[in-house]
């Protein structure tokens, strides 16, 4: 990008980042106790809860990891992941959301998942709390690292700066507004970021498709020119027909939803069950559109940007935005806004994971195990220190520029889903689930 073009992109980024930090500062004054900081006082409206849950869920994986994987292999491999995630999201909102909100209130107004497990299974020795809290912190370190890594790749690609400098900038911004504002700030910013992500993921590929086909080139012809066999590239059963494991593995991603603390905590924070009804319809619609167009970006990107086969495939959406709005249309400020959509996906996940990790350490380990008489002010201070520590450790994990977003996310998603998913479902639907089974479920998972 030329100096003038880059200048407009920088303006868009600066305005966006300042707005996110301002929101964090504004909501800082509303945190009067730990329930406010961790659950926003259970006052979220349906639309904010829905978009916050889905924005915190998808992360940079939606706009970088998934399109990048589709770009390389076609829909027959990782296309099944998108289908599995849609099914998982739908089942999570329909069968888990309302029950979990209701049960966490009954279970001594539990504000975190480990506290819910402790109260649900009458764990007086707090074994469940310790095991689940440690599990959350360990896997969220990896998950948060994936978001910071995606942010580093974004800044590196857009501004041409060193990956490690770019990583540092992204980490600092997420840290500041999470540190200040707590859960409400995170959810409000996630709502804004969820809207920005949706607009970007719908608009950009449509413009790119227009420019690809304007000169008479078809999508199939573009795929063939890139070296991809269009018939197999677009065949959902290409890998699945020969290897049923790839189908089951892709669909299995959907089961992870039942064990994602940063998503489940949104269910716990919804204002009432009437608002929950609005949340369900909004969230399911959002995820259907987002996943479908993320796959489309990967397919279209192979034809529109064939040069990314050399290892930059996870930057396909970034490069698509740059080409459409700085080369084809010469609208660099718009390019900057849509690139902020990728940053939104990254930040909306990182902030949620930092906050849930903080709640596990401060509310569950510090107050639950070490200092039971700690007041709310002390707990909030411990949580803010935890946000800082977790961010630094995730930053260290993300330091290696060769890490892929897809690889980091898949490890974290599998760990959390296997550890907590079965137990969450059983705790809500099977009365005979007991304490030994709960411990065994987390550890073996």
HELIX and SHEET records of a PDB file:
HELIX    1   1 UNK A    3  UNK A   28  1                                  26    
HELIX    2   2 UNK A   34  UNK A   39  1                                   6    
HELIX    3   3 UNK A   40  UNK A   42  5                                   3    
HELIX    4   4 UNK A   46  UNK A   60  1                                  15    
HELIX    5   5 UNK A   61  UNK A   65  3                                   5    
HELIX    6   6 UNK A   66  UNK A   73  1                                   8    
HELIX    7   7 UNK A   75  UNK A   91  1                                  17    
HELIX    8   8 UNK A   92  UNK A   96  3                                   5    
HELIX    9   9 UNK A   97  UNK A  106  1                                  10    
HELIX   10  10 UNK A  113  UNK A  120  1                                   8    
HELIX   11  11 UNK A  127  UNK A  159  1                                  33    
HELIX   12  12 UNK A  163  UNK A  214  1                                  52    
HELIX   13  13 UNK A  219  UNK A  225  1                                   7    
HELIX   14  14 UNK A  230  UNK A  233  1                                   4    
HELIX   15  15 UNK A  237  UNK A  240  1                                   4    
HELIX   16  16 UNK A  244  UNK A  252  1                                   9    
HELIX   17  17 UNK A  253  UNK A  259  5                                   7    
HELIX   18  18 UNK A  261  UNK A  269  1                                   9    
HELIX   19  19 UNK A  273  UNK A  304  1                                  32    
HELIX   20  20 UNK A  306  UNK A  310  5                                   5    
HELIX   21  21 UNK A  313  UNK A  315  5                                   3    
HELIX   22  22 UNK A  316  UNK A  322  1                                   7    
HELIX   23  23 UNK A  323  UNK A  328  3                                   6    
HELIX   24  24 UNK A  332  UNK A  359  1                                  28    
HELIX   25  25 UNK A  360  UNK A  370  3                                  11    
HELIX   26  26 UNK A  376  UNK A  397  1                                  22    
HELIX   27  27 UNK A  405  UNK A  429  1                                  25    
HELIX   28  28 UNK A  435  UNK A  444  1                                  10    
END                                                                             
